[in-house]
Amino acid sequence: MKRAFITAVSAITPIGETHEEITAYFQKARENSVECTYFPLPVDSPLVKPVIIPNIASRSDLPKTHRLALHAADKLLEKIGVAPDALVFGSTTGGIDCTESIIKNKCGGSSPDHSIFSISEHLGRHVGCTGPHIAVSTACSSGSLVFKIALEMIRKSEADRILVGAADTLCRLTYHGFNALQLLSKKGSFPLDAYRDGLILGEGVALFMVEAADTPPLNTVCELIGVGLSCDAYHAASPDPEGDGALRSMKNSLRDAGINYSDIDYINLHGTATVENDKAELKAVRSLFSSQIPLFSSVKGGTGHTLAASGAIEAYISTICLSEGLIPPNAGFTHEDPEIGLSPVTGLAYREISTVLSNSFGFGGNNASLLVSTDYNSKRSFNLDKIVLNVVDYNCLTGAGNLTATLDAVAKSGSCAGLVDIASNVVGLDPRAVRRQKRLPLITLSVASSITAGSSVSAINSVYLGTSWGPMSETFDFYTRLFASNETFGSAIDFIGSVHNAPAAQLALMCKAKSANVTLTGGSTSFYQALFSASLLSENNETALLGAADQYHETLLPIVDPRFNGVQNGCDGGALLLVNASTNKQGLSIQPVFYSVNTHSAVDELIDIINDRHDMYGVVWYSTVECLITDKSSDDQYRRFISEFNRYRHLLDGISITGRFDSSSSIIAVLACEQVLNGSIVVNGIEYSSRKTEPALIVEFGDMIYAYEISGKE
């Protein structure tokens, strides 16, 4: 098994960019605050101003989050000078700062770099990465969760050199959203202090090169030894008050690394300075370490809460702790909270440190704890049996309705395209669970309910959900109210519901799924990224909901996605598969086959793979959400593929069946399951048959090319 070593780091944070600047900041041990000039704050606001970073001069045509990421990438490339073969990146805001200006000014423009995945695309092109681009959005745990995906890619030999990181910048949505939740401080950020009254927001980025090796390379900074994930499945925005999810996250990281709690020298707490979050986290720390609690602190009194970037920035700070033997002081702490009964480090301390635990927790109860170490002599062993995702059940929701209605429409007319009729598909849902939910979470909850109602599975452990645009209704409604009130009032409910991982959090609440809860937002590759992540992270005997969903929004979608300008008939929907992870294939299964940037050589590689196995595939499904809407050169690659295989395989155009929306591949997956399970599928009166032993191949063309297969009994 290859080990994962961090060989280069770069960051832009409110307390400095370099190792030396950040160390100098800790010597002062003070809170930090800089005037915000992005947008007007309420004149009479008693809130402490957010922590910001001066504008990055380069690429003024891009949103600030993108510019931060590219600037950090330039710094990293100076140290390594070699392209990664994969990229895993996290964010919550993407390019939304540009989008909100368009909505406010009603200028009719577009925001082509709104999406979180667009950061990965720009980064990938900038550093020359032609392998997988994975975009993660699990709120404030994103910057730590990305390390888990990278770690498993290395352990399972999916990549040898991975660019990992996260970035977020300040925007109206997050500032006014946290204000509506009454979570912003009126006096300063004092994590863990008895008189803490809330967080201050920050922004920043941190990037890492993580490399596979048997022994530490010469330029090693530290080793990434383990990452633990969990989900509270307790509330959409509030943590489990007993800290159960945080405790499981930390325990899982220790198990993942193969070490004991006594091996931890320092804990970098999530420590947001909100009353309940700090209390729950330290309850978890006390439960895990009992009377042998290591030194601990939170750095958010200086950096502010940088949302998705916080996990990455604090991982960067953890590498400084290891190299310098320093414990960062907890800025702003003066009074121990009697309900907690624990005090952090308040002055800069130097100790011999070899292993650091860093926590990141987010909306939806998404928890991630990572471990970095310089103890390279430790002997660790892991069970790396190949995991098969066996499909237990599945369903979908399309313009035609549920799976039964969808199959009927496809058989008769060749299409299930259209808008989901929400009213007729939420009848069976618990009114208490859905009374405040809008279009996208209702789509996912309806599909999940239809699966779980008839399933014999006793428990669902995890959720892997892809979505290109997230909850658009909540986002647009938040801005509508905010701008109608002259940027004074934001809706707390819409803010909570606007994060990309809100639908996955609702699925976890419905199913009490307390293991990994991962939201992938990769444009038209969102479903594949969810599948790829599930194949990497699932453990033997775990059961998960795997799928993707997107909603149509007639006002916001054309702004954030120019491909849909002028589209008259919108489509949306989603699908979920209930999968069981096992070391043995048990009937119907789904697995990733190929993923690359769309290049001539990539198409050649995919064609070679399929030619080598062409006798296997009964039906090949293909999808072209991107390249048939925009006139890109990737059209040529797609047409070359069609010409190659139209001679001897059944080819089915998935988009002509589902309609054009980014998560349509999840619908195609469900239709392919039906085709493989039954040996045929009827499309527009024509039967496409295959032997039941023949798997189906699903291929999507766009800026990225990916393929996965669904197979039945062997």
N, C-alpha and C positions, 0 to 999 in steps of 0.2 A: 504494500500500500504506500502510495506517495503521501508525503507530509506537505502541509501548506505553510509556506514562509512568506512573510511580508518583507519585500526587498526594497521598496521605495514608498515614500509618503509625501503628500503635499496638502496644504490646507490654506484656507482664507477664513479667518475667524474674527469676531469682534475684539479679541484680546491679542491678536497678532497673527502673522503668517508663518513665521519661522520658529524653529525650535528655540532660538535665543529670545525672541520677542515674547513668546508665551511663558518661558521660564521667568523672564524679568517681570511679567505681569503678576505671576504667582507670588513673587517676593513682596509685592505691594499688598496683596490680599484684600482687595477692596471690590465693591460692586461697581458695575459699569453702566453708563447710560449716555446715549448720543442722540441729539435732536433728529427727529424724523422729518424729512422734506418731501417724501414721495406723494403724500396726499394730505389734505387738511385733517387735523385731529380736532375733536370738539374743543372750542375755545375755553369752556369752563370745566374741562375734564380734569379731575384730580389724579388721573392715572399717570404713572411713571412712563416716560417716553421709551419706545422700543430701542434696542441696540441695533445699529445699522452699520453697514460697511460702505465706505465711499464708492461712488460709481466706478466700474471698470471701464476704461476708455475704449477698449477694442470692441469691435462688432456691435456698434450701437444699433444695428438693425434687429438685434435679437433681444429677447427678454433678459432681465438681469440674472435670473437663475442660470440660464444657458451661458451667459458671459462668465459668471463665476466658475462654472464647471470647466469651460474651455481654458480659462486662465490657469486654473489649478492643474489642468492636464498639461499645459505647456511647461509648467514648473516640474511636473513629474517626468515628462519626456526628456528634459535636460539631464535627469539623473540616470535614466535607463536607456534611452535611445533605441528602443525596440518596441514593435507593435504587439499588443496583447492578442491572444487568439479567442478571447471572449470578454464580455463586458456585462456587469451587473450593477444597476444604478437605481437609487431610490429618491423619491421626492413626493411631496404632497401638493405643491402649488403649481409646478410646471411653469408655463408662461402666462399664468392667469393675470399677472399685473398688466399686460398689454390688453387682454380681453376685457377687463373691467373698465378700462378707459373707453373702449369702443361702445360698450353697453351704456356707460354714463352719458357719453356725448351723442349717442344715437347717430353716429356718422356713417353707418352702413359699410364700414370697412370689414376686414377679415383679420383673424389672428392665427396664421398658419402654424405658429410654434406654441400654441396653447397647450398641447398635450404633454404629459409627462414623458411619453416615449420619444418625443421629438428631441429631448435632451440627450437620450441615449443615441439617437440617430446622428446628431451633430457631433457628439463625442466620438462615436465609432468612426465616422468619416475623418475626423480630425486626427485621430491616432492610428488610422489604418487598420482597424479591426474588421476582419471579414467573417468572423465566427458569430456565435449567438450573441444577441443584444437582449438582455433581460431587464425589464422595467418593473420595479416594485413600488407599491404604494399602500403601506399598512400604517398610515398616519405616523406618529412619532416613534414607532419602532422600526421604521423602514431602514434607517442608517445602520442598524445592527443586523437586521434580518438578511440584508444583502450578503453578509459574510457567511451565513449558513448555506445559501445557495452556492456561493463560490467554493466553500469548503467541500461540499458534496460533489461538485463538478470535478474537483481535483481527486478526491478519494475514489471516484468511480471512473477516472480517466477520461472525462469528457473534455477537459482542457488542461493545459499546462501553465498558462500565463494569463491571469484574469485581472482586468481593471475593475476595481470595486470602489464604490463611494456613494455619496448622497449630497444633495444640495437643496436649500430652500431660501427664498427671500421674502421679505415682508410684503404684504398686500392688504387691501381693504377687507377681503374676506376673512383672513385670519385675525386681523386686529379687531374688527368690529364683531366678529364671531365670538372670540374669547371674552370680549367686553360684555356681549349679551349674556354669556354664561356666568358673568361676574367672577371671572377667574384672573383678571388682570390686577396687578398690585397698585395700590394708591400711595405706597411709600418706598418701594424698592423690593428687590428680589432677595429674600432671606431664607434660603432652603433650610428646612428642619428646625428653624427657630420657633420658639413658643409663640411669637407674635407675627409669624408669617401671615401674609394676607393675599398672596397670589403671585403669579409669574410676571416676568417681563419678556417680551418677544425679542428674538434675535434672528440673525440670518448668517449663512455661511456655507462652506463646502469643505469636504475632505475626500481625497482620493488615495488609493493604495494599489500597488502592484502586488498581487498574491501569486506566488510561483510554486509549482510542484517540484519536489526534490526528495531524495532519500536522506540527505544530510544538509545542514544549513549552508546555502551559498555564501560566498565571501562577503557580499553586500547585505546580508540579512539584518533586518531591524529587530524582528522577533518572530515567533511562531504563532500562528493561529491554531489553537489546539482544540477548541470546542465552541459550539454555539447551541444554546437551548431555546426552544420555542414553546409557547403555551398560549391559551386563550382563556380569559376569565369566564366568558359566556354568562356574564352577569348583567351588564348594562351597556348601552350604546356609547356613553361618555364617562361614566363614573367607574372607578376601580372596585373590585371586590374588597370591601372594608377589612376583611380578615387577611388580605394579601395572599390568598391561595394561589392565584395565577402567577404572581411574582415568585412565590416559593417554588412552584413547579418549574418555572422557566430557569431559575438558578440551579435547581437539582438536575434538570435535563442537560444543562451545560456541563456540569461536573461529570455526569454519566457519559456525555458525548466525548469529553476529553480524557476520560479514564483516570480521573484524579479524585482526591478527597477534599472536603471543605477545609481541612486543616492546611492544605497546600496554598490557600489563597493568602496573599500578603496585603492586598489593598482592594477595596471595593469602590469603584466609581459609580455612585448612585444615580438613578434617573433624577431624583431630587428636584422637582419643579417649583417648590415653594408654595404649592397649593396645600391646603390643610389636609384633605383626605388622602391625596396621593402620597405625600411624605409619610403619613401615619401608616398607611397600608404597606408601603415598601419596607419600612423598618420593622413592622410586625413580621414580615416574611424573613428579613435578615436575622431577627432574633430566633425565629423558629428553626432556621437552618443551622446557625452557628452556635446557638445556645449561649454559654458563658465564654466561648472562645471567639468573640467577634473581632475580625481584623480591623485595622484602621480604615476609615471610610470618610467620604466627603462628596459634596455635589459642587460642580463648577459652574452651574447655571446662574449663580450670583454675578458672574463676570460675563459669560457668553450670552446670557439670556437663553430663552428656550428657542432653539433653532429648528424645532419641529423635526422633519425627517432627517435633517442634517445632524441633529444632536448626537445620534448614535455613532455616526462616522467621525464627527469632530471629537467626541469623547474617546473613541478608539485611538485617534491620533494623539490625544493627550495621554492616553494609557501607554503609548509607545515611548513618550517622553519620560513618564514615570519609570519605565523599565530601564531606559538608557541612563537616566540621571540619578536614579534611586531617590526620587522625591515624591512626597505625598502632597497633592494640591490642597491648599487651605479652602475651607468652606466659607466663602465671603458672606458677610452679613450676619453670621451666627453669633448671638450674644447670650441667649437664654435657652436653657434646656426645656423642652416640652415635657411636662410631668406625665402626659399620656403616652409619651414615647420612652422617656427615661434613658435616652442614649445621646451622646454628644459627638459630633464629628471633629475632625482635625481643623483647628482654627488658625494655626500658624504654619508657615512652610516647614515641613519636616523632611529629614533625609533618613532613609532606612535602606537596608539591603532588600531589594524587591526582585522577585523572579517571576511572579504570576499575578495578573490583575484580572479581576472580574468587573465587567462594565454592563450596567442594566439600561434598557430602553423600553418604555411602555407607552402605548398609544390608545387613541379612541377605539372603541370596539373591544377593549380588553386584549389587544394584541401585545404580547410580551416577547422580548428577545433579550437574552443574556449571553455575552460573548466572553471568551477567555483568551488572553494572549500571554505568552511566556517566553522567557529566555533560558529556561531549564531544558536544554536540548538533549540531556542525557536520559530523561525519563523514558521508560519502556511502556508503550501503550499498545494494546491490541484491540481490534475491532472486527465485528462480524460484517463482512461486505458481500453477503449473498446477493445475487441479482434479484431484484424485486420485479414481479409481474403484477400489473394492475388488471385484475379480473373484474369484468363488468357484471354487477349483480342486478342492476335495474337502471332505467333511464326514462326520461320524459322531456318534453319541450313545450314551448308556447310560442306560437307564430301568429301571423295575420289570419291564419285559418282556424286557430284554436290549439287544443292540446294535441298529443301525439296521434290519437285516433283520428281527429278531424284533419290534422296535417297530412297524414298518409292518404286519407280519402281525397283531399284536394289535389295532392300531388299525382295520384293515380288518374284522376279525372281531367285535370287541366294542366298538369305539369308544374304547378306553382302553389306555394303556400305564402307568398309574399303579401305584405300589408302591415298594418298597425295592429298590435295586440288589443283586443277588446278587454280592457281591464275589468270593467264592471261584471262581466259574465264569468270571469275566471278567478275571482276572489271570494266567491260565495262560501266556500268551505273553510276559509281561514278564520282563526280566532279574532273576533273584532277588537279585542283588547290589544292584540299583537300588531294589528295593522292600521289602527285608527289614525295614526299620524304619518303613515308611510305614503310615499308617492310612487310614481310610475316604475322606476327601475327596481327598487326593493320588492314591490308587489309582484313584478314578473318573476323574480327569483324565488320568492317565498311561495308563490302559487305552484311553481314547478316542483320545488322541494316537498311541499305538502302532498302532492300527488304521488311522489315516490315513497316517502316515509309512511304514508297511510297504508300502503299495501305491502310493505317490506317486512321480511322476517328477521332482518338484521337487528340485533339487540341494542347496539349503540353505534353512533357515528362519532368518530374521533376528530377528524380534520376537515377543513374546507380549503379548496383551491379554486379561486374564481377569477376569471379574466373579464376585464371590461375596458374598452377603449376610452370612453368619455366619462364613466362614472354617473352619478345621479344628477342629470342635467336640470331636471325640474327644480330640485332644491337649490342648486346653484343660481339659476336664473331668478327664482322667487326671492332669494336672499338679496340679490342686487336690486331687484325691483323695489323692495321695501326700503332698502338702504338709501337709494337715490331719491325716492319719493319723500324721504324724511330729511333731505339735505345732508346726507351722510351722518345721521345722528343715531338712528335705530336699526339694529340688525336682528334678525330672527334667530333665536338660540336653536330652535328645532330644525330650521333649514340649515343652519351651520353644521350641526351634528350630522345631519343627513347628507351633506354635500361632499364629504370625503369619499374618495374612491372605494375605500374598504367598508363603507357603511352597509351595503347589501350583504357582504360576507359576514359582517358582524351580526346582522339580523338572522342569517342562516345558522350561525353558531348558537345564538340565543334560542332559536326554535328547536334545534337538535341537541342542545347541551354538548356541543362539540368543543372539547377543552384542550385539544392538542394544537398542531399548527393551524394557523388561520392566515392564508396568504392570498393577497390580491395582486394580480399581474395586470399591467396596463400597457400592452404592446401594440396598440393599433389593431390592424387586421390579424396580427399574430397573437392576440391576447389569449385565445383558447389554447393554442399550442404552448405558449409560455406556462399556462396553468398546468397543462399535461406534463410538460417537461419538468416543472418544479415538483409535481406530485410524484413523478418517477424517481426523482432525486431524494426527496425528503421523507417519503412514506416508509414506515417501518413494518416489518413482518406482522401480519394479523391486524393491522390497522384498517379501518374503514373510513372512506372519505367521500365527500361530495365534490365532484370535479365538473367544471363547466364554465360557461361564459354568458354574458348578457349585455345588451346595450339598448338604450331607448332613443327614439326619435324625438327631437324638439324643434319645432318649425322655426323658432327665432334664434336659438343659441347654436344649433348644429351648423347652419351655413356660415356663422361667424367663425367658429373654431375649426371648421373643416371645409375649405374652399371646394373640395370635390363635390359637395352637396349643394352648391349654389345653383339655383334653377331647377333642382329636383322637385318634381310635382307630387309624386306619390311616395311618401316616406315609408320605410319599413323598420321594424324592430322585433325584438324577441330574445329568447335565450333557451338554453338547454342545460341539463345537469345529468351526470352519470353517477350512480352510486357504485363505487369501486372498492374492492377489497385487495389490499396489498399482500402478496404471498410469494414465497420462493418457488411455488409450483403453479403452472398454468392450469386453470380450472374452467374450461369452456370458453366463453366469450372474453376477449381481452383487448386492451388498447395500449399501444406503445409508440413513442417517438422514433422516427427513422432518420430524419435529416433536417438541418437548420443552417442557413448561411445567408450572407448578403447576396443579393441578386447580381451575379456576374456571369459572363460567358462560361468561365471555367466551373462555376458552381452548378450551372445547368448540365454541363458535361458530366460532372461527378454524379449528379442525381440520375441522369439517364443511364450511366454505367451501373449504378446500384440497381435500378429497376430492370435493366436488360439482363443482369446476372440472375434476377429472381422473377423474370417475366412470366414464367409458367405458374407462379404462385398466385398472382393476382387475378381474381375473377372480374372485378370492376375497379376502374380507377376514377375517382372523383377529383375534379379540379375546381379551383376557386380563384377568382381574380377581382377581389373587391377594389384593389388599388388601380391596377394597370388598365382596366377597361373604362374607368371613370376619368382618369387623367391620361394624356397622350405621352407616356413615358417610354424610354428606350426599352424598358423591361417588357413591353409588348412583344418585341422580337423574340425574347427568350421564351415567353409563353407560347407563341405561335410555333416555335421550333419544337417545343415539348409536345404540343398537340399533333404536329405533323409526324413526329417520331412514333407515337403510340396509337394513333387513330387507325393504324393498319390492322392491328390484331387484338386490341383490347376493347372491352366496353368502356366508353368514356362518358361520364356524366358531368355536365356543367352545373356545379352546385349553386352558383349565384343566380342562374336563371330560374332555379327552383325556390330558393329562400328569399330572393331579393337582396339588395345591396345594403348591408350594414356590417360593421366591423366584427361583431361576434357571431356572424352567420355560420362560421365554421363549426360552432358547437351544435347547431341544428344539423349540419351535414354529417357530423359524427353520429348523431342519433339515427339519422336515416341510413347511414352505412351499417350501424349495428343491426337494424331491421333487415337490411339486405343480406348481411352475412348470416344472421341467425336463421332466416327463413329460406335462404338460397336464391332469393330473387326480390326485386322491387319493381313496381309498376309506376312508370312516369309518363303521363299524358297518353295513357292507353297502351304503351309499349312495355313489355316485360323484359327486364334485364336480369338474366339468370347467371348463376355461377354454382359450382359444386360447393357444398357446405364446408368442405375442407379448405376452400380458397379464401384467403383474406382479402379485404378491400384496402386500397391505398388511397389516401386523401392528400392532395398536393395543393398548396396555395402559392400564387405568384403575386409579388408586389416588389417593394424595395427589398423585402426579405423573401426568401423561398423556404418553405418548410414542408415536411411530409410526415405523416404518421399512418400506422396501419391498425386495422381492426381485424382480428382473426377469431375463428370459432374453434370447435373441437378438432383436435388433430387426429 
